[in-house]
């Protein structure tokens, strides 16, 4: 097997020259970014007990709120955070307990105190820069005004029947905190970090944490972290953590990885908090991660490893290896030999009860399973998995449904086997794809006909009508493309003598693109008319595809080569091994990167946030380790382009370099983007730490606990807010501060002093009085803080906890938009041609194409304006719902997935946008239409 990197002794002067040429070609904007310090954020999870301790790190296991913050709030006797309001926080009701307390000449009712709650974890934030001490950098950042800003995004749950579907975010400013680990002689600070609460939302087990700067101090690029709940760990009595699925192994033995074939990573997209990966030779062990392989565990599974040899199960060799592994929102599936098992994690925040498995459950125990097939997207409140059988139920599919951690299987087709349904004697299902929007199974079926050679068909099965139909018969031999990049397969073309050997299928529900792959690559947008992509060599065989579901597809061959396909293009690019890869590795060696080694083996390949990553096992200086590293697709293509399209010309006594630029434009800008929230349906809250009366601005355990309680209450108000019609401001936070932001006191008879009240006076059990929740105006609290007299040395600014309604559009398209019936989304694309051109040349050279996945439901209108004096073209793009597709339910339920691809004609593989994260291609708009 080929290693995942080139043979390093072959590094030559020529490779260094290519690297130099590539660096010289970088535009000045990229140089400006590269000349700044290479700094990066670092985030770890801490619980209450480990805050302030050096090198402390925890796993996200605990899911219940803590009562420890309440004793801190009881100290804040003269603050706007009315502790009495939280009586409903535990009970979920707005009931009040009344008593009458003498006060001066009259009576004011008070409320019995309940409790404030807090989340079990904090986020600890630092940053580091290449070649410098992290501790000194953090101190410097604090003294120059740097404050990290954390944006937590909660992933909506699968089961929308139980939980409300919403796009919820909370933005928090981090609080500086001195380390408790060491004695410090400095007056101000030695070791420090920043902290924010790590909130939990009922129904969400996957959270994205985006860390950015407040704009002061050093330049640190934004960075995203995955902070997911791990329901497969449990806390022991001695406070240690132990896996429920098996026992952790601590030795990464080289034979587990060296020259072991890579395997696909299968999971429910955007929903799985934990990824698992099998394929470790002769070991019933898996790699398990809750951080997308930022770190990981090697776990030996506690399964019985039985053997199902019987008259109905074809004999095969026994192995302990876990071959198929699939992760869903709360349940893990594995296949060992011909048996499948599942294990449901403990997710009380998801299921509202402990439905975690006590052991691995063997399912379909009397069946002979040859393969598990993943279903990458959830639908109708459930997730799915498919098991392909052999032996007595050959020609059937066991269709698994996972709802709230409960697993059930159904044998499909219901009436008769696929073989009987398509009128053949012997057949075998090689692969299955579930198209949730149509409740349809696509089956890749191998047919053995005694009179002819075996052949393959694509068969469609409707789960509602129980109807089977053959959609497509795959040609027996590979077509002869005669030098073309692609070929429409009509049956009239000529063929080579290479047999077509299909091995699997892949489907993207956003663009309806179906791939059939083997020693070839066929693609179709309707599952009936196929295009042969001739750039992929017929001498190779595809092992698996990796789909970003945003227009990118990576291809891994049996020989561990990596190829790449961009939606909207028929060109298939070779990424590894390639000259572009050699240039990239040369540059990494020059920079002494720790992510590359002379001896390395690829373990898996996967997409994260639209970027391609490798998990690679490296051996360096006799030491082995697993690393996650970026596969810089755009850079590799750019290096490849530069390495082939250059010219050396002599000018006088020296040679000069010139390059051919195949990109039809030099500048592309998105303009006139609408404010995003109406289309993205984002609900964002903002929270800042309470102000502390400490000269250096450092927080204490108590002030961090107050921060926890305030964030908890803010999100609790959101969860209990049912958007009543009579709400004066349609904001769940107004009830919190409504009586404290106004300078008013209500007297006898309920008259208001200082302005109108947003709601009528509350009834009082005490005669002759009207309840005034708090008679002290907002300015009074500010006065106390200004004079260093706030209770508990903490000042809570009521304006620091609010809902944000006016998010502005950034200079890029949102990741996903929602289009209601009849609504439109409008923006413009500004393109500048390379050299000054006449009017007709500019129009012909710069053209914008729009590709719609579902033109019967969505329409796009493009208007063009040529700006001759600027050598540019402005395109107005309007995407509209046609009011034609009415199969969806209420808002958030049964959404139709679709997409719009924007493509500048002739740009695929040739045009790259420079960002601080490197070059980038392609515009794709993902649309959920209700």
N, C-alpha and C positions, 0 to 999 in steps of 0.2 A: 504494500500500500504506500502511496506517495505521502510524504509528510505534508503538513499544512504550510510549510514555508520553503523557500528555495534553498539549495545547497550553498551555505555561506562561503566556503572557500572559493567560489566562483566570482566573488565580488571583485570587479575590475575597475580600471580607470574609466572605462566607457560608462559603467553604471553611475559612477560619481559624476561624470559629465552630464548624463541625462538628469540626474538630481539637480545639478547646478542650473541646467537650462530651465527646468520647471520652476525653480525658485526665482530665477530672473524674470520669468514670464508673469509672476504674480503681480496683480495691480497694486497701485500705491495704497488703496484703502486697506487691503489685506496686510500690507507692510505696516501700516500704522497700528493695526491691531496686534500684529506679531511683535512689534517693538515694545509693547507694554509688558509688564511682568506676567508670567504665566501663573495665575492664581486660580484656586478652585475652592468651592465651599465643601465643608465636611459636616455631616449630620449623623448623630447617633441617638438612640432612644434611651432615656433614663427614667426610672421610677422615682417615687417620692424619696426613698431612702438613699438613692445614689446621686442625687443632685449635688453638684459641687465636688464630686470625687473624681480624681484624675483617672483617665482610661476606663471609666465605668461605661458599660454598655449592656442593654437589656433587649430581650425579644418581646414582641407584641403578643402577649398571651392573655393577660387579665383584661376582662371586658366589662366588669361591673364598676359603677361609680363609687367613689370613696367619700366617706363622711368626715375625713380628717380636716377639711378646710373650714368646717363650721365653727370650730373653737376660735379660729382667727377672726372670722366675721363678727363674733360676739364682742370683740374688742373695739370694733368700729362703731362706737355708740353715737357719734355725731358726724354721720356721713350720709350721702344720698342713696346708699345701697340698702334700701328698706328691707331688713331681714324678714319682716313679717310677710312680705309678698311671696316668699318661697314656700309657704305652707302647701300650695298646690303643686310644688315641684316634685314632691314624692308621690302624692296621691293622684296627680293628674287632674285635679278639680280646682275650681276657683272659690271654694268655700272658705269662710273666715270664722275664727273663734273670737268672740267678743268679750271684753271685760271693761269695767269703768274704773278709771283711776283719777282721784282728786288732783287737780292741777290749778292752783290759784283759787279764783272765785268760782270756777265752773268745772265741768267734767269733760274730759276728752277720752274717747274709746281707744284702747290699744289692742293689738293683736297678739295672740300667743305665738311664741317663736317656734318655728319648725327647724329645718336645717338647710344650709347651703351644701351642695355636693361638688365634687371635682372629678376630673378624669384621672385615670391611674398613671399616666405617663407625661413626661416632658420631652421636647426636642432640644438636644444640646447642639449648638451651632458654633463651629470654628471655621477658619479658612487657612490655607497654606499656600505659599508661593515657592516656586522651584528654586532650591538653593538657599533658602532662608529658614530661620527658626520660626515655627508656627506660633510659639508662645509670645515671642517678641512682636510678631506681626499683629496678633490679636490685640495686644496692648496698644500698639501704634494706631490700629484702626479705631479703637475705642476713643483714644485721645484726639483723633481727628474727626470725630463725629459719626463714624460708621455705625449703622444699625441694620442688621439683616432684617429683611421683610419676608415673611413666610406666607405662602398661599397654599392652603390645604383644600384639595378638591375631592369630594366624596363620590365614589362611583355608585350610580343607581343600582339597586338589586335586581336580580333576575325575576323574582316573583312579584309582579306589579299588582297581583290580586291581594297580596298581603301588605305591601309597602307602597307609599306614594312615589311615583317616578318624578324626580326633580334633579336639576343640575345645580347642586349646592356647593358653595365655596365660602371659606372664611379667611380673611387676610389679617395677619397678626404681626405686630412689630416685636422683635425679640428684646428681652430685658438683659442687661449685663449683670453678671454674678461672679463674685470672687470664688476661687477654688478653695476647698477646705482641706486639700490633700497635704499641703506643706506649710511649714512655718515661714512667715515672710517678714523681713526686716524693713521692707520699703513702706513708706507712709501710705501710699495709695493702693498699689496692686502689684502682685507678682504673677500669679496665674489666674486667668479668667476665661469665661466663655459667655455665650449668650443663650438664653432659654426662652421657649414659648411653650404653652400647653400643647399637648398632642390630643386633639379632640376625637371623639368617637360619635358616630351617628348610627342610630338604630337602622338596620337594614343594609349597612355598608361594611364590607370587610376589606375593600381595596381603596387605598387613599394615595393620591399623588401629592407630593410635597415639592413645591417650587420655591427655591430660595433666590432672592435677588438683593441688591444693595439699595440703600436709601439715597444713593447718589453722592454721598460724601466719602472721603477716604480713598483708598486704592480702587482701581478698576477690577472688578471680579465678575466674570460672566455668570449669567443666570444658570442654575443647575437644577435638574429634577431628580427627586429621590422617590423610591417606592417604599411606603411604610404600610405593610399589610398585616392583618391579624393572622397569626399562625394557630389554627385550631387543632394542630396535631402534636402540640406540646402541652404538658400539664405540670403544674407546680407541686412539688413534693412537700412533705412536712418540714423538711430541713431547708426549704425555700429554693432548692435546686430544681432545674427543669429537666424533664425526661420525655422522650418521644412516646406517643401512644401506638405508633405504627410499627415499632421495632426498636432496635438498639443502635445507638450511634457508634460508628467506627471512626477511629482517629488516624489511621494510617492509610494514605493514598498510595497503595502499592503500584509500582510501574506497570505490572501486567494487567491491571484494571483498565489501562488507557493506551499504552504504547502499541501502535499498529492495530488498534481495535477500530473497526469501521464506525464512522459517525452515524448518528440516528436522529430522526426528527423530534422536535419538541412540540407536543400536542397539548392544547389547553383551550378552555372557553375564552375567547378574546375579550379583554377588558374586565373580566369577571373573576378569574382564578387568582386567589391571594397567594397560592403556593404552586410552584412548578415542580414536576418530578421527571426524572430521566433514567431509564433503565439501560440495558445493553452492556452491563459489566460482566465479563465472561465468567461463567460457572459460579456466580455468586448471586444469591437472592437479595441483592442490594440495589438501592437507587440513590441518585443524587437528588436532594430536596433543598429548595430555596424559597424564601419568602421576600426576597429582594431582587428578583430577576437576575440572579447569579452575581450580584455584587459580593455576596458571600453565600455559603452553601453548607450542607451537611451530607455526609455519606452515612446512610442508614441501612442496616441489615434488617429485612422485614421479618416479622413474626408470623410467617405462613407455614403450613404443614408440608408443602412441596410434594403432594401426592401425585401419583401417576395414574392416568385414566387409560389403561390398556384394556380393550374389550373387543367384542366382535363387531361393534358398530363404529369403532374409532380406528382409523388406519394406523398401522404401526409406524413409529418414528423414534428417533433417538431422544433419550431423556437428558435434560439439562436443567441446572438451577437458575440459568439466566432469565432475567425479566426482559421480555422482548418488546411488549407494547405497554406504554404508560400514558395515561390521560388524566389531566387535572381539570376539575370543574369548580364551581363557586364554593362548594363545601365537601365534595366527595372525590376521592382518588380511585382510579381503576388501573389494574395491571393484568397482564396475561403472562403466565408461566406455563410452558408446554402447551397443553390444550385446555387449560383451566383459566378462568377469570375470577378475580376477587375485587371487592370494593371496600373502602373504609371511609366513613363519614366523620368529619372533624367536629370538634365542640365549638359551635358558634352561637352563643346565647344572644348576641346582638343581632343575629340573622334569623334564628328560629324561635326566639323568645323562650326557649327551653333547652335543656341539654339533650340533644338527639345524637350525640357523638357515639360512634361505635366503640365497643369494648375490645373488639378483635376484628381481624380481617374476615369478611363474609364471602364465602365461596358461592357464586351464583351460577345458574345453569349447570348444576353439578353433573347432570346426566347427558350433557351435550359435549360435542367435540368441536372446540373453537380453534380456528386456524389463524384468525386475525381480528384485531380491534380496529375500527375506523372512527376517527374523531368527527364531531360536528362542532365547528368553530364558533358558531353563534347561537345564542339562546333565542327562544321565541315562545309566545303564548304563556309566559311565566314559568317555563321549564327549560332544562338543558337535556341534551341527548347524546347517546353513544350507540354505536352499532357493532354487533359481533357477527362475523361471517363463520358459517359452520362447514364442516366436512363430515363425511360418513353418512349416517342415517338421515340427516336433514340437509344434505347437499342441495343447493338451489334455494335455500331460505335465508332470511336475515332475521336475527334477533335484535329488535329495535328497543333500545333502553331509554327510559324517561326518568329524569331526576328532578323532583319537585320538593323543595324544602328539605333536602337531604334524604328523602325517601326514594328508593330505587325500584323500578318495575320493568319487566321485559315483555314484549309481545312478539310472537312469531309471525313474520310476514313473508310472502303474501298470505292472506287469511284462508283462502279457499283451496288453492293449489300451488305447487311449486313454480318457480320461474321457468324451469325446464318444460313443464307441462303447458304453461301459459304461452310460451313462444313456439310450442309444437316441435320440440326436439327431445331426443332420448336422453342424452348425456350432456350436462352443462355444469359449470362451476362459476360462482360469483367471485371475481377477482378483487373488486373494489366497490364501495357504495358511497354515495353523496346524498345528503338530505337537503332539499331546498325548502326551507321552512315557509316562505311566503306562499308557495303553491301546494304545501302538504304533499310533496312529491319526492320519491326516491329515484335517483339515477344509478343504475347498476351496470358495471362493466362485466360482461358475461363472456366466458370462454366456452365455446361449443365444439364438441368432438363429433364429427360426422364420419361414420365408417367409410362412406363413398368418396369423401374429399379430405383435405387437410383440415386441421382445426382452425377456427376463425373466431373473431370477437365481434360482439354487438353491444351497443349502448341501449339499454332497456329502461323505460320509464314505468314507474308504479305509482298510482294515485292512492294515497292512504284513505281518502274519503270514499271514493267509488270502488275501490279494490280492482282497478282496471290496469292491465298490463299492455304495453305496446312497444314495439321495436322502433327506436328513433333513428338509428344509424348503424350501418355495417362498416366496420373498419377495413380498409383495403388490406389485402394479403401482403403486398409488398410496398416498400417506400417509394413515393413518386419521384420521378426525375424532374427536378426543378430547372434544369438547363441554365444554371447560372443566376436564376432569379432569387431574391431574398425570401419570397413567399409564393405560394401557389394555391389557388382555390381548387379544392378537390371536388371535381364534378363527375369523375368516373371515365372521362374521355381522355385523360392525360396518359402519358407513357410512364412506365414504372421501371425501377431498377430491379436487380435480382436479390436485394437485401430484404428479408422478411420483416414485417412490422410486428414487434413484440410488445403489446401494451402491458403496462404494469400498474397504472393507477390513474386517478382523476383528481382534479382540484377545481373548486367552484368559488367565485367571488359574488356574494349576493348584492353588492353595491353596483356592479357594472354588468352582472349576468354573464360574466366571462367564464367559460368552461374550458379547462385544459385536459387533454388526454395525453399521457406521457409514457414513454418507455425508451426505446432507442430512436425516438422521434418526438416531435412536439406538435400536436394539433390544437387549434383554438377555435372556439365558436361562441357567438353571442346568443344563439337560439337553440343550441343542442342538436341541431339538425344539419346545418351548413358549416363545413369546417375548412379552415385555412391551414396549410402545411407550412411551418416555419423552417426554411431550408438552411438557415445559418447554423443550426445545431447539427453536429456531425453524426451521421448514421452509424459510425463505428463505435460511438459511446452509448452507454445506457444510463438513463436517469434513475437515481435511487429515491429521491424525494424532492418535492417542491416546497419552497418557503414563501408564503404570500404575506405582504404587508397589509393587503386589503385597502391600500391607498394608491394603487397604480404600479407598485413594484413587485417583481417576482424573482426570487433567487432559485437557482437550480443546482443541485448537488448530484454528481454522477457516482457510479460505482467505484471509480478510481479517485474519488474525492476532489475532482475538479469543481470549480464554482463558476457558474455562468449567470448572466443577468438579462432580464427582459423588462423593458419599460412600456407600460400601457400606452397605446397610440402609436407604437412603433413595431415593425415586424423584424427588427434586427435583434439578434441574440448575441450578447457580448461575453467574451471570456475574461473573467476577472483573475482567476488563479488556475494554473500558473500562467503568467503573462509578463510582458516587458514592463507594463505599468506596475505590477506587483513588485518586480525587482527594484524599480525606482523607489517605490514606497518604502520597502524594507531597507534600502540603502540609506535613505534619509533618517529612518528610525535608528539605525545603527550609529549614524553620525551623532544623533542626539542622546545616545546611550539609553535607549528605551528599555525598560524591564519587561515589556510585553512581547518580546521576540527572543528566540533562542535558536541555536543551530539544529536542535532536534525537537520537533514538535508534531503533535497529532491533533487534528480537529475532532472535537467531541460532538458538537452540534452547532447549528446555525439558526438564528432567529431574529425577528424584527422587534424593535422596541422604540416607540415614538417615531415611527417611519424611518428609522435608521437600522442598518444591518449589523449584527454582532456575531462574533464567534466565541464559543467556549473552547479553549485550547489547552491541551496538556503540554507543558514545557519541561524539558530536562536541560538544566544548565549547571555545570560544575557538579555533576553526579546527583543533583537534587531535582526532584520532580514537583511540579505545582500546577494547579488549574488557574487560568486567568480568563477573564472576560475582556474582549477587545473589540474595538470598532473596525468594521470593514468599510473603508472610505470609498464607496462606490464611485462617487463623482470624481474624486481625485484620481482614482485608478483609470477611469475613462479619459480624463484630461491628460494624464501622463502618457497613456497609450496613444492618444491623438498627437501629442507633441512629438513623441518618439518616432512617428512615421511620416509626419507632414512638416518637414523643415528643409531648408536649403542653405548651403554654405556658398557665399559669393565673395569673390576677391575684390576688394576696393583698395587700390593702391598696393601697399605692402602688407596688408593684413586681411584676414578673413572676417566676414560679418555673417551673423545669423539672421535668417528671416523665416517666419512661420506662416502657414496658411490658416486663416481663421474661417472656419466653415459656418460659424454662427451668423444668421442673417441680421442680427441686431446687436447693438452694443449696450443699450440701456433698456431695462424694463422696470416700470413702476406701476404699482396698484394705487389708484386714486379714488376719491369720492366713496370710500367704503362707509356704509351706514353704521351707526352705533350698534354694537353687537347684541345687546341683551334681548331685544325683541325677537331676534332670529336664533340665538344660541340658547335662550331660556335660562341663562345663568342667573342665579340668585346669589349675591355676594354680600357678606357682612364684613365689617371692619372692627378690629379690636386693638387697643393699645394697652400696654402695661400701666398699672396705676403709678402715679408719680410718687417717688420716695423722697423723704426729707433727709437725704444723705449727701454730703458734699461731693463725693465722687460719682454720684448717680447710680451706685450699685444697689442691687436688690438683695433682700433677705429671704429666708425660707418663708416668712409670714407674707411678704408682699407677693412672692410667686404663688403662694396658696390663694391669695385674694384674686390674682390674675386667673388662676384655674376656675375659681368659683364664678367669676364674672363671665368668662367664655362659656362655661357650662350653662349658666342661666340664659345667656344670649341665644344659644342654640336651642335651649328648651323652649323659650318663647316662640322661636320659629316653628318648632315641631307642634306646639299646641295652637298655633294660629290658624283658624279655619276661614280666614278672609271674609268676615261678615260684611254684608252689603252696607250696613250703617257705620262701619268703621270710618272715622273722619279722615284718616290719613293713609289707610291701607298699608300700614307698617307694623309688624309685630312688636317692635321695640317701644312704640309710643306709650303703651301701658306701663312700661317700666319707669319712665321718667316724667310722665305727663303732669304730675303734681309737684315736680321739683324744679322744672325748667322755667316755670312762670312765677313772677313775683306777685303772689296773691295769698290772701288768707281769708277764709270764709268765716263770717260771723253769724250772729243770731239771725234766724230766718233764712239763712243760706245765701245772703247777698255776697257778691264777689268783689274783692278789692284788688285792683291792679290789672284787670283784664278778664275776658270771658273764659269760661271753663270748657274744655273739650267734651265733658260729659256731665250729666246732672249730678247733684250732690248725692253721696252715698247715704243710705238709711242708717240711723243710729238707734241703739237700744237705750241710750241714756236720754232722759227727758230734757227738752229745751236746748239740745245741741244738735249741730250738724257735723258729721265726721269730716275732718280735714286731715288727709293722710300725712302730710308733713307741712308745717307752717313756715319752714325756713326756705328762702329763695336760693337760687343757684349761686348768686354772687357771694352768699355768706360762706359757702364751702371754699370758694376761691380765696376769700379773705383769710380763713383759717390756715390754708396752705401757704399763703404768702407770708404769714407771720410764724411759720413753722410750728403750728399748733394743731395740725390735723391728728385725730385720734389714731393711735397705732403707727404714727409716722408715715401714713399712707393717705394720698389724696386721689380720689376717684373723680376723673373728669367725665361728666355725663355725655359730652359730645364725642367721646372716644369709642363709643359702642353703638353702632348704627348699621343700617342697611344702605348699600350703595346702589343708586338707581341710574347713575350717569356715566357708566363706563364708556370710554372712548375707543374708537376703532384703532387698531394697530396697523402697521403697514404691511399686513398680510391677511389672507383670507382666513376666516375661522376654520377650526378643524372640522366642525360639523354645523350645519344649519337646519332649522325646522321650518318647513313651509306649510302654513295652514291653507285650506282650500281657497283658491282665488288670489292668494298673496304673491308678491314678487320680491326679488332680491336684486338690487342694481348696484353696479360698480363700473369703474373704467380701467382700462389697461393702456398704458403709455409706452410705446416702443420707438426707439431711435435706431435708424439704419446706421451701418458702419461708416460709410463715406458719403459726402454730399451727393445727392442724386437728383435728377429731374423728377417731376411729379409722377409721371407714369412709371418710372423705375422704382420709386419708393413704394408705390402701391403694389407692384408686382413682386417686390423683394420681401416685403413684410406683410404677411397674411396671417390672420387669426382664425383657427378652426375650433369649433365647439362640437364635442361628441356627447350625446345624451344616452344614458343607459336605458331610459324608459320614455321615449318620445311621445308615447300615447298618453302619458300622465303629466309630463313636464315639457315646457317649451322654452327655447332660448332665442332671443332677438339680439343681433349684433349690429350696431350702427358705427360707421367709420367716418373719421374726419382727418384729412391729410393736412399736416402742418408743414408746408413746404419750407418756410424760413427756418424751421428747426430740424428739418430732415427727419421728421417723426410722423407717426400715425397714432391717433387717439381712437380707441375702440370703446364704445359704450356697450356693456353686456347686461341684459336683463333676463333673469331666470324666473319663470312664473309657473304656478300650478294651474292646470287647464280645467279644473273642476270636473274631471272625467273619471278619476279612480276613486270610488267610494266604498272600498272594501274594509277600510280601517275603522277602528272603534273610537272611543272617547280619547281625549288628548292624552298622549303617552302610552296608549295601548295599541298593539298590533300595527306599529308604524311600518310603512313601506320604505325599504332601504333603496336608495338610488344614488346616482352621482352624475356630475357634469365634469368633463375633461376639457380644459383649455390648452390648446396646442398652437404654438407658432410654427407655421409650416416650414419644414426643413431644419427644425431645431433639435430633434431628439438625438441625444448622445453627443451633441456638439456645443450646446449652450449651458453655461454654469453660472449660478448666482453666488457671489462671494458673500459669506456671512462670518461672524466671529466663530462659528462652529465649523467652518470650512465651506467649500463649494456645495451648491444644492441645485437640483433640477425640479422640474415638473410642477404644474398647478392642477390640483384636483379638488373639487368641491363635493363633499359627501352630504347628501340630503336625506333627512328623515321626514317623510310627508305623512301627516295624519289624515 
